[in-house]
Amino acid sequence: MWDFRGEDAAATAKHHTVHLKEFAEIEKLTFHEIGVQEKNPMLVAAFITVAETDMKTYRDALKPHRGEIG
């Protein structure tokens, strides 16, 4: 998950999802879902849901702010 804060948080998070999808396609990696999660209008997160077996590849290349295993 990548957190974005401020008035442009939603737009920035949405734009970030474009780059997440591009990365997955270029690297030929699978993912389950890419999206945004709004905590409030000033805090929005972009996220990508991947298989646990691919998590380290994504984490090391993209350096997310935080991650969750679910």
DSSP file (Angstrom, degrees, kcal/mol; ACC not computed):
  #  RESIDUE AA STRUCTURE BP1 BP2  ACC     N-H-->O    O-->H-N    N-H-->O    O-->H-N    TCO  KAPPA ALPHA  PHI   PSI    X-CA   Y-CA   Z-CA
    1    1 A M              0   0    0      0, 0.0    65,-1.6     0, 0.0    64,-1.6   0.000 360.0 360.0 360.0 141.2    0.0    0.0    0.0
    2    2 A W  E     -A   46   0A   0     44,-2.5    44,-2.4    62,-0.2     2,-0.4  -0.985 360.0-146.2-121.5 121.4    1.1    3.5   -0.8
    3    3 A D  E     -A   45   0A   0     -2,-0.5     2,-0.4    42,-0.2    42,-0.2  -0.701  12.7-170.5 -92.5 136.8   -0.4    6.3    1.2
    4    4 A F  E     -A   44   0A   0     40,-2.6    40,-2.6    -2,-0.4     2,-0.3  -0.991   5.8-166.7-127.1 135.5   -1.0    9.8   -0.3
    5    5 A R  E     +A   43   0A   0     -2,-0.4     3,-0.2    38,-0.2    38,-0.2  -0.873  38.2  41.9-123.2 152.5   -2.0   12.8    1.7
    6    6 A G  S >  S-     0   0    0     36,-1.9     3,-1.8    -2,-0.3     4,-0.3  -0.478  99.0 -46.6 110.7-178.6   -3.4   16.2    0.9
    7    7 A E  T 3  S+     0   0    0      1,-0.3     3,-0.3    -2,-0.2     4,-0.2   0.791 136.1  44.9 -60.9 -30.1   -6.0   17.8   -1.4
    8    8 A D  T 3> S+     0   0    0     -3,-0.2     4,-2.7     1,-0.2    -1,-0.3   0.228  79.1 112.6 -98.3  13.6   -4.7   15.8   -4.4
    9    9 A A  H <> S+     0   0    0     -3,-1.8     4,-2.7    32,-0.3     5,-0.2   0.892  76.6  47.9 -56.3 -45.8   -4.5   12.4   -2.5
   10   10 A A  H  > S+     0   0    0     31,-0.4     4,-2.4    -3,-0.3    -1,-0.2   0.927 114.6  45.0 -64.1 -45.2   -7.3   10.7   -4.5
   11   11 A A  H  > S+     0   0    0     -4,-0.2     4,-2.2     2,-0.2    -1,-0.2   0.899 114.8  48.7 -65.6 -40.1   -6.0   11.8   -7.9
   12   12 A T  H  X S+     0   0    0     -4,-2.7     4,-2.2     2,-0.2    -2,-0.2   0.921 111.8  48.5 -67.0 -43.7   -2.4   10.9   -7.0
   13   13 A A  H  X S+     0   0    0     -4,-2.7     4,-1.5    -5,-0.2    -2,-0.2   0.919 111.6  49.9 -62.5 -43.8   -3.4    7.4   -5.7
   14   14 A K  H  X S+     0   0    0     -4,-2.4     4,-0.8    -5,-0.2     3,-0.3   0.912 111.2  49.0 -61.6 -42.3   -5.5    6.8   -8.8
   15   15 A H  H >X S+     0   0    0     -4,-2.2     4,-1.1     1,-0.2     3,-0.8   0.881 105.5  58.6 -64.4 -37.5   -2.6    7.8  -11.0
   16   16 A H  H 3X S+     0   0    0     -4,-2.2     4,-2.0     1,-0.2    -1,-0.2   0.843  96.6  62.1 -61.4 -33.5   -0.3    5.5   -9.0
   17   17 A T  H 3X S+     0   0    0     -4,-1.5     4,-2.2    -3,-0.3    -1,-0.2   0.829  96.8  59.2 -63.2 -30.3   -2.5    2.5   -9.8
   18   18 A V  H <X S+     0   0    0     -3,-0.8     4,-2.2    -4,-0.8    -1,-0.2   0.929 107.5  45.6 -61.3 -44.6   -1.7    3.1  -13.5
   19   19 A H  H  X S+     0   0    0     -4,-1.1     4,-2.5     2,-0.2    -2,-0.2   0.842 108.9  55.6 -69.9 -33.6    2.0    2.6  -12.8
   20   20 A L  H  X S+     0   0    0     -4,-2.0     4,-2.2     2,-0.2    -1,-0.2   0.931 110.4  45.3 -62.7 -44.3    1.4   -0.5  -10.6
   21   21 A K  H  X S+     0   0    0     -4,-2.2     4,-2.3     2,-0.2    -2,-0.2   0.912 112.0  51.7 -65.6 -42.4   -0.5   -2.1  -13.5
   22   22 A E  H  X S+     0   0    0     -4,-2.2     4,-2.9     2,-0.2     5,-0.2   0.924 109.5  50.5 -59.1 -45.2    2.3   -1.1  -16.0
   23   23 A F  H  X S+     0   0    0     -4,-2.5     4,-2.7     1,-0.2    -2,-0.2   0.940 110.4  48.9 -59.0 -48.6    4.9   -2.6  -13.7
   24   24 A A  H  X>S+     0   0    0     -4,-2.2     5,-2.7     1,-0.2     4,-0.5   0.897 114.0  46.4 -59.7 -41.3    3.1   -5.9  -13.4
   25   25 A E  H ><5S+     0   0    0     -4,-2.3     3,-0.6     3,-0.2    -1,-0.2   0.925 113.5  47.4 -68.5 -44.6    2.6   -6.1  -17.2
   26   26 A I  H 3<5S+     0   0    0     -4,-2.9    -2,-0.2     1,-0.2    -1,-0.2   0.909 118.4  40.9 -63.0 -42.5    6.2   -5.2  -18.0
   27   27 A E  H 3<5S-     0   0    0     -4,-2.7    -1,-0.2    -5,-0.2    -2,-0.2   0.471 108.4-125.3 -85.1  -2.5    7.6   -7.7  -15.5
   28   28 A K  T <<5 +     0   0    0     -3,-0.6     2,-0.3    -4,-0.5    -3,-0.2   0.912  57.4 152.2  56.5  46.3    5.0  -10.3  -16.4
   29   29 A L      < -     0   0    0     -5,-2.7    -1,-0.2    -6,-0.2     2,-0.2  -0.797  40.4-126.8-105.3 148.0    3.8  -10.6  -12.8
   30   30 A T        +     0   0    0     -2,-0.3     2,-0.3    21,-0.0    21,-0.2  -0.574  26.9 177.0 -91.5 157.9    0.3  -11.6  -11.8
   31   31 A F        -     0   0    0     -2,-0.2    19,-0.2    19,-0.1     3,-0.1  -0.973  27.3-145.6-152.1 160.2   -1.9   -9.7   -9.4
   32   32 A H  S    S-     0   0    0     17,-3.6     2,-0.3     1,-0.4    18,-0.2   0.835  78.2  -5.3 -95.7 -41.4   -5.4  -10.1   -8.1
   33   33 A E  E     -B   49   0A   0     16,-1.1    16,-3.1     2,-0.0     2,-0.4  -0.993  48.1-164.3-157.0 145.6   -6.6   -6.5   -7.7
   34   34 A I  E     +B   48   0A   0     -2,-0.3     2,-0.3    14,-0.2    14,-0.2  -0.999  38.4 118.6-129.3 134.0   -5.3   -2.9   -8.0
   35   35 A G  E     -B   47   0A   0     12,-2.1    12,-2.7    -2,-0.4     2,-0.3  -0.937  52.4 -90.3-169.2-169.1   -7.3   -0.1   -6.6
   36   36 A V  E     -B   46   0A   0     -2,-0.3     2,-0.4    10,-0.2    10,-0.2  -0.927  20.1-158.9-125.2 151.3   -7.6    2.8   -4.2
   37   37 A Q  E     -B   45   0A   0      8,-2.7     8,-2.7    -2,-0.3     2,-0.7  -0.969  11.2-150.4-132.5 115.6   -8.9    2.9   -0.6
   38   38 A E  E     +B   44   0A   0     -2,-0.4     6,-0.2     6,-0.2    -2,-0.0  -0.774  18.9 175.6 -92.2 117.2  -10.0    6.3    0.8
   39   39 A K  E    S-     0   0A   0      4,-2.3    -1,-0.2    -2,-0.7     5,-0.2   0.872  78.6 -30.7 -80.1 -43.1   -9.6    6.7    4.5
   40   40 A N  E >  S-B   43   0A   0      3,-1.7     3,-2.2     0, 0.0    -1,-0.5  -0.923  78.1 -83.0-161.8 171.1  -10.8   10.3    4.3
   41   41 A P  T 3  S+     0   0    0      0, 0.0   -31,-0.4     0, 0.0   -32,-0.3   0.710 129.9  45.7 -59.2 -18.5  -10.6   12.9    1.6
   42   42 A M  T 3  S+     0   0    0      1,-0.2   -36,-1.9   -33,-0.1     2,-0.4   0.394 112.8  51.8-103.9   2.1   -7.1   13.9    2.7
   43   43 A L  E <   +AB   5  40A   0     -3,-2.2    -4,-2.3   -38,-0.2    -3,-1.7  -0.899  62.5 160.1-143.4 109.6   -5.7   10.3    3.0
   44   44 A V  E     -AB   4  38A   0    -40,-2.6   -40,-2.6    -2,-0.4     2,-0.4  -0.990  21.1-152.4-132.9 137.5   -6.0    7.8    0.2
   45   45 A A  E     -AB   3  37A   0     -8,-2.7    -8,-2.7    -2,-0.4     2,-0.4  -0.890   5.3-148.7-112.3 140.4   -4.0    4.7   -0.4
   46   46 A A  E     -AB   2  36A   0    -44,-2.4   -44,-2.5    -2,-0.4     2,-0.3  -0.843  28.9-177.7 -96.0 143.3   -3.2    2.9   -3.7
   47   47 A F  E     - B   0  35A   0    -12,-2.7   -12,-2.1    -2,-0.4     2,-0.4  -0.970  25.3-160.1-143.1 158.5   -2.9   -0.9   -3.4
   48   48 A I  E     - B   0  34A   0     -2,-0.3     2,-0.6   -14,-0.2   -14,-0.2  -0.995  15.1-147.9-135.3 133.6   -2.1   -4.0   -5.3
   49   49 A T  E     + B   0  33A   0    -16,-3.1   -17,-3.6    -2,-0.4   -16,-1.1  -0.902  28.4 167.3-104.7 123.1   -3.1   -7.4   -4.1
   50   50 A V        -     0   0    0     -2,-0.6   -19,-0.1   -19,-0.2     2,-0.1  -0.846  41.6 -86.3-131.2 164.5   -0.7  -10.2   -5.0
   51   51 A A    >>  -     0   0    0     -2,-0.3     3,-1.6   -21,-0.2     4,-0.8  -0.427  40.4-118.0 -67.1 146.8   -0.1  -13.8   -4.2
   52   52 A E  G >4 S+     0   0    0      1,-0.3     3,-0.6     2,-0.2     4,-0.5   0.817 114.6  61.9 -58.2 -30.5    2.2  -14.3   -1.1
   53   53 A T  G 34 S+     0   0    0      1,-0.2    -1,-0.3     2,-0.1     4,-0.2   0.764 109.4  40.7 -67.8 -24.4    4.7  -16.1   -3.4
   54   54 A D  G <> S+     0   0    0     -3,-1.6     4,-1.9     1,-0.1     3,-0.4   0.490  89.2  96.0 -97.3  -5.9    5.1  -12.8   -5.5
   55   55 A M  H <X S+     0   0    0     -4,-0.8     4,-3.1    -3,-0.6     5,-0.2   0.880  81.1  50.5 -57.4 -45.3    5.1  -10.4   -2.5
   56   56 A K  H  > S+     0   0    0     -4,-0.5     4,-2.7     1,-0.2     5,-0.3   0.872 108.1  53.8 -64.6 -36.2    8.8  -10.1   -2.1
   57   57 A T  H  > S+     0   0    0     -3,-0.4     4,-1.7    -4,-0.2    -1,-0.2   0.951 114.9  40.0 -61.4 -49.2    9.3   -9.3   -5.8
   58   58 A Y  H  X S+     0   0    0     -4,-1.9     4,-2.8     2,-0.2     5,-0.4   0.939 116.6  50.3 -64.1 -48.1    6.8   -6.5   -5.6
   59   59 A R  H  X S+     0   0    0     -4,-3.1     4,-2.1     1,-0.2    -2,-0.2   0.922 112.4  45.4 -59.0 -47.8    8.0   -5.3   -2.2
   60   60 A D  H  < S+     0   0    0     -4,-2.7    -1,-0.2    -5,-0.2    -2,-0.2   0.858 119.6  40.4 -68.2 -35.0   11.6   -5.1   -3.2
   61   61 A A  H  < S+     0   0    0     -4,-1.7    -2,-0.2    -5,-0.3    -1,-0.2   0.849 127.0  29.8 -80.7 -35.2   11.0   -3.4   -6.5
   62   62 A L  H  < S-     0   0    0     -4,-2.8    -3,-0.2    -5,-0.2    -2,-0.2   0.568  85.8-144.8-108.8 -11.1    8.3   -1.0   -5.5
   63   63 A K     <  -     0   0    0     -4,-2.1    -4,-0.1    -5,-0.4    -3,-0.1   0.929  21.5-154.8  46.3  66.8    9.1   -0.2   -1.8
   64   64 A P        -     0   0    0      0, 0.0   -62,-0.2     0, 0.0     3,-0.1  -0.253  20.7-123.9 -66.5 159.1    5.5    0.2   -0.5
   65   65 A H  S    S-     0   0    0    -64,-1.6     2,-0.3     1,-0.2   -63,-0.2   0.820  88.8 -11.0 -70.9 -32.3    4.8    2.3    2.6
   66   66 A R        -     0   0    0    -65,-1.6     2,-0.3     2,-0.0    -1,-0.2  -0.980  63.2-154.8-161.3 163.9    3.1   -0.7    4.2
   67   67 A G        -     0   0    0     -2,-0.3     2,-0.3    -3,-0.1   -65,-0.0  -0.956   1.5-157.0-144.1 161.4    1.8   -4.2    3.5
   68   68 A E        -     0   0    0     -2,-0.3     2,-0.5     0, 0.0    -2,-0.0  -0.994  10.3-145.8-139.6 143.8   -0.7   -6.7    4.9
   69   69 A I              0   0    0     -2,-0.3    -2,-0.0     1,-0.1     0, 0.0  -0.960 360.0 360.0-109.5 125.2   -1.0  -10.4    4.7
   70   70 A G              0   0    0     -2,-0.5    -1,-0.1     0, 0.0     0, 0.0   0.401 360.0 360.0-135.5 360.0   -4.6  -11.6    4.5
